[in-house]
């Protein structure tokens, strides 16, 4: 890698589509990415795309599941990074590892911190009606509890599902990182401390508490609709009911009036009988 415009040596912890887009953008900006850490091959998403766009040989990619191994820590230290960038990276970075980076490690999280720390922010913003958004923050000893650099809210529409909100958050992540990176390079970040007692946190298994819909329990209509739409995300199974020992999975389709009217008109057009569509 050639020297970047900022002379900031970057170690990138990356995964998923957002990780690919950020990696590609940094490369296009001429930034110096001196080391790359990915999930192990069986857990990677968009790993090949990230490797290809950065031009790293597969043998030079560090395994994120082995960050506690002394030889991996030694390779990170030897690469001489100034800053770490974590993009949808699922492995916790310990304090001693973060301490190897003079400018710290920043994380791009698809939630409007301090709300929805941890897993599945797209689900819990719908279930708990907490603000949805994206945040760039420093990594500290907690999970998504470090000082905030920048954040941006994303609207949750009545027709959003867990899937549609996820993709909205992905796009917002890339936009916020591009907007925030020049500020980080300038060294003029105003750090906003998070109050640890504020906000919300969820682990992966928390969805198990909402996925089974109990047919004998009382729900409000809003609660039931929110569970089903939050857990509608193909190909994931999502919410379900039990019937004679079988799981019956539920998915919800939500259409606003304008979309439904257009859909009806398109169907008529396909039959070569299109007439102007009017709301009843």
C-alpha positions as CSV (number, residue, x, y, z in Angstrom):
1,X,0.0,0.0,0.0
2,X,1.2,3.5,-0.8
3,X,1.3,6.2,1.7
4,X,-2.1,7.9,2.2
5,X,-2.9,11.6,2.0
6,X,-3.1,11.7,5.8
7,X,0.0,9.6,6.6
8,X,-2.3,7.9,9.1
9,X,-1.5,4.2,9.2
10,X,-4.8,2.3,9.4
11,X,-5.5,-1.2,10.6
12,X,-9.0,-2.2,9.4
13,X,-11.3,-4.7,11.2
14,X,-14.0,-5.2,8.6
15,X,-17.0,-7.4,7.8
16,X,-20.2,-7.2,5.7
17,X,-21.2,-4.9,2.9
18,X,-20.5,-1.8,4.9
19,X,-17.0,-3.0,5.6
20,X,-16.5,-3.5,1.9
21,X,-17.8,0.0,1.0
22,X,-15.7,1.7,3.7
23,X,-12.6,-0.2,2.6
24,X,-13.1,0.7,-1.0
25,X,-13.7,4.4,-0.1
26,X,-10.6,4.5,2.0
27,X,-8.5,3.0,-0.8
28,X,-10.0,5.5,-3.3
29,X,-9.0,8.3,-0.9
30,X,-5.4,7.1,-1.0
31,X,-5.3,6.1,2.7
32,X,-2.7,3.7,4.0
33,X,-4.2,0.5,5.2
34,X,-1.3,-1.4,6.7
35,X,-3.1,-4.5,8.0
36,X,-6.5,-6.2,7.6
37,X,-8.4,-8.3,10.1
38,X,-11.4,-10.3,8.9
39,X,-13.7,-12.9,10.4
40,X,-12.6,-16.5,9.8
41,X,-13.6,-17.7,6.2
42,X,-16.7,-19.5,7.4
43,X,-18.1,-16.4,9.1
44,X,-17.0,-13.7,6.7
45,X,-19.5,-11.6,4.7
46,X,-18.1,-9.8,1.6
47,X,-14.6,-11.0,2.6
48,X,-13.5,-11.7,-0.9
49,X,-14.6,-8.2,-2.1
50,X,-12.8,-6.5,0.8
51,X,-9.6,-8.4,0.1
52,X,-9.8,-7.8,-3.6
53,X,-10.5,-4.0,-3.4
54,X,-7.5,-3.6,-1.0
55,X,-5.2,-5.8,-2.9
56,X,-4.2,-7.9,0.2
57,X,-3.0,-11.4,-0.4
58,X,-5.2,-13.9,1.5
59,X,-2.1,-15.1,3.4
60,X,-1.7,-11.6,4.8
61,X,-5.1,-11.3,6.3
62,X,-5.3,-11.7,10.0
63,X,-8.0,-13.9,11.6
64,X,-10.3,-12.0,13.9
65,X,-11.1,-15.0,16.0
66,X,-7.4,-15.3,17.0
67,X,-6.9,-11.8,18.4
68,X,-6.0,-13.2,21.8
69,X,-3.1,-15.2,20.3
70,X,0.3,-13.7,21.0
71,X,1.5,-14.2,17.4
72,X,-1.4,-12.3,16.0
73,X,-1.0,-9.4,18.5
74,X,2.7,-9.4,17.6
75,X,1.8,-9.1,13.9
76,X,-0.5,-6.2,14.6
77,X,2.2,-4.4,16.7
78,X,4.7,-5.0,13.9
79,X,2.5,-3.4,11.3
80,X,2.8,-0.1,13.3
81,X,-0.8,1.2,13.0
82,X,-1.8,4.7,14.2
83,X,-5.5,4.0,14.3
84,X,-7.9,1.1,14.1
85,X,-11.2,1.2,12.3
86,X,-13.8,-1.4,13.2
87,X,-16.7,-1.9,10.7
88,X,-19.5,-4.3,11.7
89,X,-16.7,-6.5,13.3
90,X,-18.2,-9.0,15.7
91,X,-15.2,-9.8,17.9
92,X,-14.6,-7.8,21.1
93,X,-11.3,-5.8,21.1
94,X,-9.7,-6.0,24.5
95,X,-8.2,-3.0,26.2
96,X,-4.6,-4.2,25.8
97,X,-5.2,-4.6,22.0
98,X,-6.8,-1.1,21.7
99,X,-3.8,0.2,23.6
100,X,-1.6,-0.6,20.6
101,X,-3.1,2.2,18.6
102,X,-1.8,5.7,19.4
103,X,-4.9,7.4,18.0
104,X,-7.3,4.7,19.4
105,X,-9.8,2.5,17.6
106,X,-13.0,3.9,16.2
107,X,-16.1,1.8,15.6
108,X,-19.0,2.3,13.1
109,X,-22.2,1.0,14.8
110,X,-25.6,0.8,13.1
111,X,-27.5,2.4,16.0
112,X,-28.1,5.8,17.4
113,X,-26.1,5.5,20.6
114,X,-26.6,5.2,23.5
115,X,-29.7,3.3,22.2
116,X,-29.3,-0.2,21.0
117,X,-25.8,-1.1,21.9
118,X,-24.9,-4.7,21.0
119,X,-26.8,-6.8,18.5
120,X,-29.7,-6.3,16.1
121,X,-30.3,-2.5,16.4
122,X,-32.7,-2.8,13.4
123,X,-34.9,-5.1,15.4
124,X,-34.9,-3.3,18.7
125,X,-35.5,0.2,17.2
126,X,-38.9,-1.2,16.0
127,X,-39.7,-3.3,19.1
128,X,-38.9,-0.8,21.7
129,X,-39.5,2.3,19.5
130,X,-36.1,3.8,20.4
131,X,-34.4,6.2,18.0
132,X,-32.7,4.4,15.0
133,X,-29.5,5.7,13.4
134,X,-25.8,5.2,13.1
135,X,-22.8,6.3,15.2
136,X,-19.1,6.6,14.9
137,X,-17.5,6.2,18.3
138,X,-14.2,5.3,20.1
139,X,-13.9,1.8,21.4
140,X,-13.4,1.5,25.2
141,X,-13.6,-1.4,27.6
142,X,-17.4,-1.8,27.1
143,X,-19.6,-2.8,24.2
144,X,-20.5,0.3,22.2
145,X,-20.0,2.5,25.2
146,X,-17.1,4.6,24.1
147,X,-17.1,8.4,23.4
148,X,-19.2,9.4,20.4
149,X,-17.6,11.2,17.5
150,X,-20.7,11.6,15.3
151,X,-24.1,10.2,14.9
152,X,-27.1,10.5,12.6
153,X,-30.7,9.5,13.1
154,X,-32.6,7.3,10.5
155,X,-36.4,7.4,10.3
156,X,-38.4,4.3,11.0
157,X,-41.4,4.3,8.7
158,X,-44.7,2.5,9.5
159,X,-44.0,0.2,6.5
160,X,-40.4,-0.7,7.6
161,X,-39.5,-4.2,8.5
162,X,-36.3,-5.5,10.2
163,X,-35.0,-6.0,6.6
164,X,-35.8,-2.6,5.1
165,X,-34.5,-0.8,8.2
166,X,-31.3,-2.8,8.1
167,X,-30.5,-1.7,4.6
168,X,-31.4,1.9,5.5
169,X,-28.9,1.7,8.3
170,X,-26.2,0.2,6.1
171,X,-26.4,3.1,3.7
172,X,-26.4,5.6,6.5
173,X,-23.3,4.0,8.0
174,X,-21.3,4.5,4.8
175,X,-22.6,8.1,4.5
176,X,-21.7,9.0,8.1
177,X,-18.2,7.5,7.9
178,X,-17.4,9.5,4.7
179,X,-18.6,12.7,6.4
180,X,-16.7,12.0,9.6
181,X,-13.4,10.7,8.5
182,X,-12.0,14.2,7.6
183,X,-12.8,15.4,11.1
184,X,-11.0,12.4,12.6
185,X,-7.9,13.1,10.4
186,X,-7.9,16.7,11.5
187,X,-7.6,15.8,15.1
188,X,-10.4,18.2,16.0
189,X,-12.9,15.6,17.2
190,X,-15.1,16.8,20.1
191,X,-15.7,13.6,22.1
192,X,-19.2,13.2,23.6
193,X,-19.1,10.9,26.6
194,X,-21.8,8.3,26.9
195,X,-23.5,7.8,30.3
196,X,-23.2,4.1,30.9
197,X,-26.6,4.0,32.6
198,X,-28.4,5.6,29.7
199,X,-29.6,3.9,26.6
200,X,-30.2,0.2,25.9
201,X,-28.3,-3.0,25.2
202,X,-29.2,-6.3,23.6
203,X,-27.3,-9.5,23.1
204,X,-27.9,-12.0,20.3
205,X,-30.1,-14.3,22.4
206,X,-32.5,-11.5,23.4
207,X,-34.5,-12.1,20.2
208,X,-35.5,-15.6,21.5
209,X,-37.6,-13.8,24.1
210,X,-39.8,-12.2,21.4
211,X,-39.7,-14.7,18.6
212,X,-42.3,-17.1,20.0
213,X,-45.7,-15.6,19.9
214,X,-47.8,-17.0,22.6
215,X,-51.3,-17.6,21.4
216,X,-52.7,-17.5,24.9
217,X,-51.1,-14.2,25.8
218,X,-52.6,-10.7,25.5
219,X,-50.8,-8.4,23.1
220,X,-51.8,-5.0,21.8
221,X,-52.2,-4.8,18.1
222,X,-49.1,-2.5,17.9
223,X,-47.0,-5.0,19.9
224,X,-47.9,-7.9,17.7
225,X,-47.4,-6.0,14.4
226,X,-44.0,-4.6,15.6
227,X,-42.8,-8.1,16.6
228,X,-43.7,-9.5,13.2
229,X,-42.4,-6.7,11.2
230,X,-39.2,-6.4,13.2
231,X,-38.5,-10.1,12.7
232,X,-39.3,-10.1,8.9
233,X,-36.0,-10.4,7.2
234,X,-35.4,-13.1,4.6
235,X,-33.8,-15.6,4.8
236,X,-33.9,-15.5,8.7
237,X,-36.9,-17.5,10.1
238,X,-38.1,-14.8,12.5
239,X,-41.3,-14.9,14.7
240,X,-43.4,-18.0,15.0
241,X,-46.3,-19.7,16.7
242,X,-46.5,-23.3,17.9
243,X,-49.1,-25.7,16.5
244,X,-49.0,-29.3,17.6
245,X,-45.3,-29.2,18.2
246,X,-44.5,-27.5,14.9
247,X,-43.1,-24.0,14.5
248,X,-45.2,-21.9,12.1
249,X,-43.2,-18.9,11.0
250,X,-44.8,-15.5,10.3
251,X,-43.7,-12.8,7.9
252,X,-45.4,-9.5,7.5
253,X,-45.8,-7.5,4.3
254,X,-46.6,-3.8,4.8
255,X,-47.7,-1.5,1.9
256,X,-48.7,2.1,2.1
257,X,-51.7,3.3,0.0
258,X,-49.5,4.9,-2.7
259,X,-47.5,1.7,-3.2
260,X,-50.7,-0.4,-3.3
261,X,-52.3,1.8,-5.8
262,X,-49.2,1.7,-8.1
263,X,-49.1,-2.1,-7.7
264,X,-52.7,-2.4,-8.8
265,X,-52.1,-0.1,-11.8
266,X,-49.0,-2.1,-12.8
267,X,-51.0,-5.3,-12.7
268,X,-53.6,-3.9,-15.0
269,X,-51.0,-2.6,-17.3
270,X,-49.5,-6.0,-17.6
271,X,-52.9,-7.2,-18.9
272,X,-52.9,-4.4,-21.5
273,X,-56.0,-2.9,-20.0
274,X,-54.4,0.1,-18.1
275,X,-56.7,2.9,-17.2
276,X,-55.9,5.8,-14.8
277,X,-56.0,4.6,-11.2
278,X,-57.9,6.7,-8.8
279,X,-58.2,6.3,-5.0
280,X,-61.6,5.2,-3.9
